[in-house]
Structures are given as structure tokens and as C-alpha cells.
């Protein structure tokens, strides 16, 4: 008897929206930083309303209603938020937490100052509160002081966890969630942005159901080989069940080895055209996502004038699996994020952004890569097909991701593991290989925007390679060329006629 394969895996489930507290507990450090920033942004917008008289707050012209606050902190009689601190209403105004919140500590702040909420800004920051204007701007002033202090968001996350203050932070998260879920504010941009941030963490959520499949070869009287399937130490007898489980193993192995077939590499000739060559001018507000039941997110950027604009879609492999993390000892949540960008559905700003997060806990250690592939014939698209995610690149070529793990199964992109080198300064960028017929232009940067790297971009096509300074291809974040012919002419002048469309 010979054992062919043993496969252990977690069965995922469709994840609906869940709370900020749940998202925090499940996510890695990078996810926690994202959540902290979004809840801080929520309270920054909310703060200006919390100090208004109640008749103004409940006015129909105001987008927020605080009627649900009576139940927020029932045990401590807190019913409003003052500059990020739970407090109480007095004469229809939210009063200073120094008067009513026993957990509030003034720290080293002077008499006419208040301490900024350490859950958002860290310890030791003080702002003046002598005048009504200073009090009304307290949260905003704290935010400015935080930026001037040069503290990083990941430092605040670690501080909150080290000081055992997560429970207090969860109270603030629950309070914001309650406002957005039960109040009249659910449809506001602020609440949509907050819910999108929470939903971005959903890919970390796995069910606890675990199965182990063992397939064995056993001699038989007629054919010589008879596959036996064992599920959780029990022999599967139903032939249809056996066939399904064996196919699952074949599919998993195919995903691991990333075998490419003719069908996988079939090029799409009629894709979705770009809406425009270059993105429209943008007055930036914020970025957000909308989750898709198929297992990916659509991404948007908000323009203060025109509202949401599409920027593409993202796929996140959160592990633990053979690409993102150690499936045997998942001590830290490792993630590889794929963002297929087409800003404002434009041709010029169409590229692939890959982020490897090895779980170091430092945003400065994220391994960032941007890959632009030409020719740019069509907008990148994604669809769910037979349980997998089929992505069409700008060239019309395909990449297929496993619908559960988000590992590449087939197509013109191949991937290696996220580098988990204990010495984070020696980690390598995502080992991604493009094997299509187009031209690949790649830039890498640790903890920053690769398009701003001071070094070179690497250009490859069918084994031919050349390097060009990144600044000759990007002006800050903007790519210089929307015309592929002009781009290739420039590359050939630099590289000696190595590339063709």
C-alpha cells in the first residue's frame, strides 16, 4: 500500500459583514492599523457634531442622530463622545470627560488642557481647551499634534495591545458600529467608508471546520490499482463522494504546482475597453472598497466633486498556505495582496500592485511591487468561474486564482512564497514571474510607493531584459505614457531595440 497524498485544509465560508472588534481580533498588524485609522477618521468627523446642542443634532439638516447613545455605555452612564472620550451630556451638550469619565486621565496636561485619546493618538499629547473654539477643535488639534509627533500608527497599535487597552478600544468601535448600523447614518459616506474598512478584513476569517484527506493506492484483483479515500480517519465508501474528494486534491495540487494549460493561457480578444486614456483631474477625498460574494473587492476613490470613481479590484491571499505563511505554524498572519488597478478606468494608470506582508508589524517593512504590462488593450477584469477567480490582464491574457486560498493556479503569472526571513531588512520582494508575450515593467520599494523609487525599473519580454530609471517612466505617481507605441519607442531607444508590441 502506498500513500499518495495527505491534504489538510480549512473550509472557508461566505463571510458577511462583521464588527470592527471581530475584524481587529482576526487581522494582522497591518489590518489593525487600517482599522485604527478608519475609526479615528470616523470620530474626527463625528466629533464636530457631538458638541452641538441636541436640538441641532436632531435637526433634519444634520446627517447624524445621537438618539441611540442612551444605551451606549449604560453601565457607566456614558452617553456621548467628547474628542474621542466617552462622556455624559449635560444641558444637552457633551461635557468634558474630566467631569464624568472615571477612566479619563489628564496625564501631564495643564489645567486648561486635555489629554488626547491615547487609543487613537498615543500617550502624552495635550491640547488647549480654554475656549469653546478650542474645545470644538480638540480632536482635530490632537490629530495635528499626532502627525507632528512623528509617531507611527503601528506604534499606537502596539501600545494599545501592550497596555491592555484593547477592551476600551472595542467599546469605541462598538459605539461607532452601532451608530452606523442602527441610526439614520447607515447610508452616509462616513459609515460606508467605515464598513468598507471592516469588510476588508473579512478574508482573515476562516471557519473552524477542519478536514484531513488521505488518498491511498491499493492493489485490486482486476485493474491493479484502487484509490481509497480516508476523511478524518474514516473510509469514504460513496463513489460520488470519493470522486469529489479526489478531484479536490487534484485541484489543490494543481494550484500548488501552478500548471498551465492551453485553456488557461487562452487570450481574450474582445475585452472591456478603457473608458479613457488618462484619468480625469481628481480632488481626492478617501479610498474605499465594495466586497463581492465571489471573493474579491472592487476598489474606489472618492472625488469631492464627482463622488466614487472605480480604481480596479483586489484579491487577498491571507494564508496560512504554501504561499502566504507557514501552514504548520501560523504564528503570524501573512498576506499577499494583489491590486489590479485601472484608476478612473484609464489606460495610462492601469497596472498591478502587489504587497507582501510578512507579519513584521511594521508598515515600513511591507514589500511593495508595481508591474505594468503592455500592450494595454483592455481594462483588467475578474469573474468567478467553477469556483475559481479568472482575471483578464490588460493584454487579454489570463491568470487563474484558487477561489478559496487565492493562490495562483494557472495562467501567465507564477508566484513564489512570501519571504519570511527573520531579518526583515534582507527580505525579498514578491517572486512574481510574467510568462506572457507582452512587456513587463516592474519597480519595487520597501514600505513605500514603488513608483517613487530612486532606482531603476526592470523591463522584460521573452527573456530579454533592460533597466531604465523609474523617474523616466513615472512623474511622481503618474505614468508618463498612455500610448503604447510611444512607450515602446522610448524603451527601445534606451535598450537597443529589444522590445516589440
Buried (B, 14 or more C-beta within 10 A) or exposed (E): EEEEEEBEBBEBEEBEBBBBBBBBBBBBBBBBBBBBBBBBBBBBBBBEBBBBEBEEBBEEEEBBBBEBBEEBBEEBEBBBBBBBBBBBBEEEBBBBBBEBBEEBEEBEBEEEBBBBBBBBBBBBBBBBBEEEEBBBBBBBBBBEBBEEBEBBBBBBBBBBBEEEBBEBBBBBBBBBBBBBBEBBBEEBBBBBBBBBBBBBBBBBBBEEEEEEBBBBBEEEEEEEEEBBBBBEEEEBEEEEEBEEBBEBBEBBEBBBEBEBEEEBBEBBEEBEEBBEEBBEEBEEBBBBBBBBEEBBBBBBBBBEEEEBBBBBBBBBBBBBBBBBBBBEEBEBBBBBBBBBBBBBBBBBBBBBBBBBBBBBBBBEBBBBBBBBBBBBBBBBBBEBEEEBBBBBBBBBBBBBBBBBBBBBBBBBBBBEBBBBEEEBEEBEBBBBEBEBBBBBBBBBBBEEBBBEBEEBBBBBBEEEEBEBEBBEBBEEEEBEBBEBEEBBBBBBEBBEEBBEE
